[in-house]
């Protein structure tokens, strides 16, 4: 078929499509451009996401310890949309001082100017244990006591990037008091105890009742003793090593003592393990108890250098020969009261010989010995020593002697 200009026009037949015209390509390009302008992307391309925000801390607490404030809380584990945190947290600590007479608010507003400390994400693990963080906020001034009515308020925020930070934690407020100076302790090691002493400090005189100073002077004071066990691979230090400036993780309180008691005996210890001790003075200001700074952190590795007591009550019985069994001596003694005993060593001197011969190659487990190497008509003297698990040998017991009958003489028993 031809048009008036003699140009051919394609006819539509079953199974055939008209040839594509340039106008089709033009319109299709406009369609793709519109999709791109509308923000559509290919399925394989990532879509933009909002920055993750950690949940707010809800159990923030602050306690004065000497010239520090111990800040503690549980680290957030999820974002505000209940997803796991994609990166390690960094922590921001804020601090304000509320003047005396100012009206306290339940949720004080903190600005960037109140930011006191930032703990980088790489350092958070140094202060955290099992998801709980404790940070010692240092009070830099020589005197930390605040005027009556004044308070210090702390708050923390957490973040995983620069864009988003958590909401404010609950605030923790406290009034700071002047603590007692730290003590200086020493230790003496005995077989049964590590004896600590030396933490006495001068207590201030009580002010007149109702005076302006009464709120700043403690009404009561005591001593608290703390201990931590060092890891098994920690380097051992001498008992009287003084202030080693070593970290003392997980210090646990052992005792609280009245100020009139200047020593403490720790009987729950094991030789060759390393312990770290500290003493603090705790004072009561109104209804608040405030501990002093730690004393020197005393490192003690007790060594068992204490020999057992000498055995007592040696008894010797002569046993005459019987069928298949030669004559011999049965030696026995009282059981040693030592709790760490390994056994006993027995020594013998023969008549005319001043040298004592050890008869057993290894410690005897029971307080008895059968001497099968005796000779007729000979006198013998025996002593016994106790041996503990550390290898310490006790002094020798009192000697016990006997005469072995000569051949043909009647049997006899000889006792000490």
Helices and strands as residue ranges (DSSP letters): H 22-37, E 61-65, E 68-74, E 90-98, G 112-114, E 115-119, H 121-124, E 128-129, E 132-138, E 151-159, E 172-174, E 186-189, E 194-197, G 214-216, E 220-229, E 252-258, E 263-266, E 274-285, E 288-291, E 298-301, E 315-319, E 328-332, E 341-350, E 357-358, E 368-371, E 379-388, E 400-403
